[in-house]
Amino acid sequence: MEQIVRAHMPGLVARVVVNVGDRVQKGQEVAVINCMKTELSVQSEYDGVVKEILVKEWDEMEVGSPMVVLDVE
């Protein structure tokens, strides 16, 4: 089953810290959003494997924008 990690704040993607194929755990940082000169961690809500990365550095995010697709058990 697929689950999508979404942006929780508006801002710009500062960096993506996972790669396709990486195993992530619930609560693990997958990306960082820069909002008003503050870096905010985006964490996975699921245990799973990164299937697809939908964003790149400096992409503009809105609340709820999809960022990372996970294959979850």
Protein Blocks (a to p, Z undefined) as FASTA:
>chain_A
ZZddddfbecddfbdcbdehiacdehiafbdcdeehiacddddfbdcddfbdcbdehiac
dehiafbdcddZZ
